[in-house]
Amino acid sequence: MMEGSGAVRGKTFSTRTAARIVAVSPHRIRYWVKHRLVHPVTQRGRRYRFAFRDLLLMRLTKELLPTRHHLEPVQRCLARLHALLDSSRPLTALKLVNDDGRIVVREGALRFDAESGQLLLDFAPATPGKVEEGFGPARLQERFEEAKRLADEDPLKALQLYADVLGHEPRNFEAHTQVAALLEERGDLGGALRHLHGAATILPTSAVVHLKLGLVYRKREELEAAARSLLRAIECDPTSIDAHRNLAEIYERLGRPREALRHMSAAHRLSRGE
């Protein structure tokens, strides 16, 4: 099929079709591909085909790069988005914006920083009289308890219920931790990180949350980030055997044997009750 036909096959788009949707020139898209800002699904010479996800990232690229200067920050943020966004997750609900120089992704009622994955919470008090009818504290607690009951037998339904709760109570610490656990079980490590960061923002002294962050980062093979989270867990609770032991293993993998030995020794001392 010729690139200019504009037809879609297997949910992919030609360069010209993508250009019409995003409202840029095909030449600009080829420039983005050349500089690895977007990555086509398939390529034959200069004929590319893109997925819907790529169109979303093109839209962000267009907003952030009105000229061809300063590609590096955008490259970092787009690379981070590829890592954060699970390919099985529908992207039509996502909105990507430039918020005073910070790239922010909006997902329903939640917002997170694209480069760091940090969940952005609105701590402003609710406006009196603006609570949606049927979603008072009692109803929200019912949905929360129902989500906990359904977590094992119907995790997708549980996630929907938790989303309702967080949409009205974005500072609900336990809801963030429960969602993080469900997403981790489903393999959505990026989503789990976002909600763990949200929990850490609400309760920054929770050693358990920082430990979980470290373990998820380790699953993603982001060892430096895992070490930072585990160090934070130890700052919050110096007696955490799991944090010391996991940090020792990560330092060993990072080629830092002295730090590994120190934390492994601490874990041994704590396990013996010394």
ZADO-392649 format. One line per 5 residues: number of its first residue (from 1); their letters; for each residue x, y, z of C-alpha. Coordinates in nm, 4 decimals. Example, Ala and Ser with C-alpha at 12.3 -4.5 7.8 and 13.67 -1.06 7.14 Angstrom:
<recs>
1) as) 1.2300,-0.4500,0.7800; 1.3670,-0.1060,0.7140 .
</recs>
This chain:
<recs>
1) mmegs) 0.0000,0.0000,0.0000; 0.1361,0.3421,-0.0939; 0.2047,0.5767,0.1915; -0.0160,0.8576,0.0648; -0.3313,0.6457,0.0450 .
6) gavrg) -0.4298,0.7469,0.3992; -0.5725,0.4023,0.4747; -0.5254,0.2382,0.8101; -0.4258,-0.1256,0.8352; -0.3903,-0.3030,1.1681 .
11) ktfst) -0.4510,0.0203,1.3552; -0.1508,0.1907,1.2010; -0.1249,0.5195,1.0117; 0.0880,0.6307,0.7198; 0.3085,0.9368,0.7477 .
16) rtaar) 0.0668,1.1487,0.5446; -0.2341,1.0327,0.7429; -0.0505,1.1022,1.0681; 0.0478,1.4454,0.9364; -0.3160,1.5314,0.8638 .
21) ivavs) -0.4313,1.4128,1.2064; -0.1584,1.5945,1.3979; -0.1698,1.8972,1.1614; 0.1990,1.9052,1.0731; 0.3874,1.8453,0.7507 .
26) phrir) 0.5096,1.4947,0.6552; 0.8571,1.6476,0.6411; 0.8319,1.7403,1.0095; 0.7347,1.3849,1.1050; 1.0300,1.2458,0.9098 .
31) ywvkh) 1.2514,1.4920,1.0975; 1.1156,1.3639,1.4287; 1.1824,1.0048,1.3217; 1.5370,1.0948,1.2171; 1.6043,1.2435,1.5601 .
36) rlvhp) 1.4348,0.9512,1.7374; 1.1579,1.1564,1.8931; 0.8996,0.9158,1.7494; 0.9468,0.5570,1.6400; 0.7443,0.4051,1.3542 .
41) vtqrg) 0.5942,0.0603,1.3949; 0.7266,-0.0415,1.0529; 0.9644,0.1215,0.8072; 1.0435,0.0617,0.4403; 1.2941,0.3192,0.3324 .
46) rryrf) 1.1258,0.6537,0.4032; 0.7798,0.4985,0.4244; 0.6661,0.4697,0.7847; 0.3603,0.3434,0.9622; 0.2691,0.4623,1.3096 .
51) afrdl) 0.0488,0.3362,1.5922; -0.2100,0.5522,1.7677; 0.0311,0.5871,2.0610; 0.2782,0.7509,1.8221; 0.0177,1.0070,1.7135 .
56) llmrl) -0.0335,1.0985,2.0781; 0.3390,1.1517,2.1231; 0.3546,1.3486,1.7977; 0.0913,1.5831,1.9360; 0.3019,1.6391,2.2458 .
61) tkell) 0.6134,1.6877,2.0335; 0.4331,1.9482,1.8250; 0.3283,2.1391,2.1376; 0.6747,2.1299,2.2913; 0.8826,2.1915,1.9797 .
66) ptrhh) 0.7474,2.4841,1.7804; 1.1052,2.5129,1.6484; 1.3824,2.2566,1.5995; 1.5819,2.3661,1.9043; 1.6341,2.1983,2.2418 .
71) lepvq) 1.5531,1.8404,2.1439; 1.7237,1.6725,2.4397; 1.4668,1.7464,2.7147; 1.1834,1.6349,2.4884; 1.3739,1.3180,2.3949 .
76) rclar) 1.4154,1.2318,2.7644; 1.0500,1.2915,2.8421; 0.9238,1.0929,2.5443; 1.1538,0.8037,2.6334; 1.0174,0.8160,2.9867 .
81) lhall) 0.6604,0.8123,2.8569; 0.7331,0.4978,2.6549; 0.8472,0.3325,2.9783; 0.5597,0.4619,3.1907; 0.2667,0.3895,2.9613 .
86) dssrp) 0.1631,0.0266,2.9458; 0.0882,-0.0705,2.5847; -0.2309,-0.2476,2.6937; -0.3736,0.0674,2.8495; -0.6159,0.2780,2.6404 .
91) ltalk) -0.4547,0.6127,2.5635; -0.7591,0.8067,2.4511; -0.8139,0.9331,2.8072; -0.4605,1.0718,2.8337; -0.3893,1.4415,2.7921 .
96) lvndd) -0.0311,1.5636,2.7580; 0.0417,1.9279,2.8392; 0.3323,2.1623,2.8965; 0.2766,2.2984,3.2488; 0.5233,2.5853,3.2967 .
101) grivv) 0.8034,2.3855,3.1376; 0.7075,2.0551,3.3011; 0.5514,1.7858,3.0843; 0.2393,1.6606,3.2618; 0.0277,1.3604,3.1705 .
106) regal) -0.3365,1.3676,3.2775; -0.5052,1.0276,3.3150; -0.8654,1.0713,3.4229; -0.8588,1.2469,3.7586; -0.4866,1.1774,3.8077 .
111) rfdae) -0.1872,1.3791,3.6897; 0.1773,1.2769,3.6874; 0.5084,1.4209,3.5769; 0.6130,1.2591,3.2480; 0.9862,1.2586,3.3142 .
116) sgqll) 0.9897,1.1359,3.6746; 0.6612,0.9449,3.6971; 0.5782,1.1438,4.0134; 0.2060,1.1587,4.0773; 0.0870,1.5189,4.1126 .
121) ldfap) -0.1784,1.5594,4.3783; -0.4065,1.8548,4.4351; -0.4019,1.9249,4.8070; -0.6425,2.2186,4.7843; -0.9465,2.1705,5.0083 .
126) atpgk) -1.2683,2.0745,4.8373; -1.5063,2.3593,4.7591; -1.8195,2.3422,4.9770; -2.1259,2.2370,4.7829; -1.9238,2.0804,4.5006 .
131) veegf) -1.9338,1.7176,4.6152; -2.0993,1.5103,4.3468; -2.4335,1.3732,4.4561; -2.4095,1.0113,4.5645; -2.0381,1.0356,4.6382 .
136) gparl) -2.0347,1.1456,4.9986; -1.7890,0.9964,5.2493; -2.0130,0.6998,5.3271; -2.0555,0.6049,4.9595; -1.6838,0.6418,4.8927 .
141) qerfe) -1.6055,0.4149,5.1879; -1.8521,0.1584,5.0526; -1.6777,0.1632,4.7144; -1.3408,0.1305,4.8811; -1.4493,-0.1729,5.0825 .
146) eakrl) -1.6144,-0.3270,4.7753; -1.2920,-0.2802,4.5782; -1.0948,-0.4595,4.8504; -1.3411,-0.7501,4.8426; -1.3218,-0.7787,4.4618 .
151) adedp) -0.9440,-0.7427,4.4329; -0.8799,-1.1169,4.3981; -1.1821,-1.2339,4.1981; -1.2320,-0.9307,3.9707; -0.9244,-0.7026,3.9761 .
156) lkalq) -1.0424,-0.4933,3.6805; -1.3663,-0.4066,3.8568; -1.1698,-0.3334,4.1723; -0.9469,-0.0941,3.9799; -1.2533,0.0866,3.8454 .
161) lyadv) -1.3896,0.1266,4.1961; -1.0569,0.2510,4.3284; -1.0445,0.4993,4.0394; -1.3827,0.6354,4.1536; -1.2507,0.6726,4.5062 .
166) lghep) -0.9301,0.8459,4.3979; -1.1196,1.0700,4.1603; -1.2957,1.2169,4.4647; -1.0266,1.1567,4.7277; -0.6859,1.1904,4.5555 .
171) rnfea) -0.5163,1.1915,4.8992; -0.6469,0.8462,4.9950; -0.3205,0.6778,5.0962; -0.4560,0.3239,5.1255; -0.6321,0.3428,4.7889 .
176) htqva) -0.3045,0.4355,4.6193; -0.1230,0.1428,4.7812; -0.4016,-0.1021,4.6931; -0.4064,0.0143,4.3306; -0.0282,-0.0103,4.3131 .
181) allee) -0.0425,-0.3724,4.4296; -0.3108,-0.4631,4.1739; -0.1242,-0.2956,3.8887; 0.2022,-0.4642,3.9851; 0.0290,-0.8029,3.9811 .
186) rgdlg) -0.0987,-0.7286,3.6280; 0.2493,-0.6317,3.5112; 0.1791,-0.2577,3.4864; 0.4901,-0.1499,3.6748; 0.4698,0.2083,3.5496 .
191) galrh) 0.1197,0.2437,3.6894; 0.2281,0.0840,4.0171; 0.5115,0.3355,4.0472; 0.2799,0.6291,3.9891; 0.0467,0.5256,4.2698 .
196) lhgaa) 0.3329,0.4406,4.5053; 0.4774,0.7854,4.4421; 0.1335,0.9253,4.5162; 0.1275,0.7363,4.8464; 0.4808,0.8581,4.9253 .
201) tilpt) 0.3706,1.2162,4.8596; 0.0835,1.1763,5.1058; 0.2903,0.9965,5.3726; 0.6607,1.0587,5.2985; 0.7765,0.8827,5.6185 .
206) savvh) 0.6265,0.5445,5.5241; 0.9155,0.2986,5.5089; 0.6834,0.0351,5.3617; 0.5973,0.2533,5.0614; 0.9622,0.3372,4.9898 .
211) lklgl) 1.0501,-0.0314,5.0198; 0.7798,-0.1190,4.7667; 0.9067,0.1556,4.5367; 1.2533,0.0058,4.5539; 1.1261,-0.3414,4.4712 .
216) vyrkr) 0.9235,-0.2211,4.1721; 1.2173,-0.0195,4.0411; 1.4291,-0.3342,4.0737; 1.1757,-0.5277,3.8656; 1.2163,-0.2600,3.5992 .
221) eelea) 1.5960,-0.2970,3.6221; 1.6240,0.0675,3.7292; 1.8810,-0.0148,3.9942; 1.9938,0.3364,4.0831; 1.6329,0.4449,4.1431 .
226) aarsl) 1.5750,0.1246,4.3420; 1.8762,0.2011,4.5619; 1.7537,0.5557,4.6285; 1.4098,0.4322,4.7326; 1.5541,0.1629,4.9589 .
231) lraie) 1.7879,0.4148,5.1218; 1.4858,0.6336,5.1884; 1.3083,0.3315,5.3424; 1.6039,0.2803,5.5764; 1.5996,0.6494,5.6693 .
236) cdpts) 1.2347,0.6086,5.7682; 1.2937,0.2772,5.9484; 1.6579,0.1810,6.0172; 1.5400,-0.1585,6.1477; 1.3883,-0.2708,5.8143 .
241) idahr) 1.5605,-0.6012,5.7437; 1.4028,-0.6307,5.3983; 1.5274,-0.2865,5.2963; 1.8838,-0.3603,5.4091; 1.8876,-0.7022,5.2443 .
246) nlaei) 1.7481,-0.5831,4.9113; 1.9754,-0.2799,4.9077; 2.2752,-0.5080,4.9647; 2.1752,-0.7192,4.6643; 2.1316,-0.4113,4.4453 .
251) yerlg) 2.4663,-0.2631,4.5501; 2.6282,-0.5971,4.4658; 2.4787,-0.5778,4.1153; 2.5936,-0.2171,4.0824; 2.9511,-0.3168,4.1604 .
256) rprea) 2.9617,-0.1442,4.5007; 3.0776,-0.4270,4.7308; 3.1543,-0.2120,5.0371; 2.8026,-0.0711,5.0538; 2.6620,-0.4183,4.9825 .
261) lrhms) 2.8571,-0.5697,5.2712; 2.7538,-0.2920,5.5102; 2.3842,-0.3399,5.4462; 2.4043,-0.7195,5.4434; 2.5788,-0.7053,5.7816 .
266) aahrl) 2.3063,-0.4747,5.9108; 2.0414,-0.7197,5.7920; 2.2201,-1.0069,5.9725; 2.2498,-0.8076,6.2950; 1.8829,-0.7112,6.2860 .
271) srge) 1.7710,-1.0681,6.2102; 1.9611,-1.1903,6.5204; 1.7955,-0.9224,6.7284; 2.1200,-0.7405,6.8085 .
</recs>
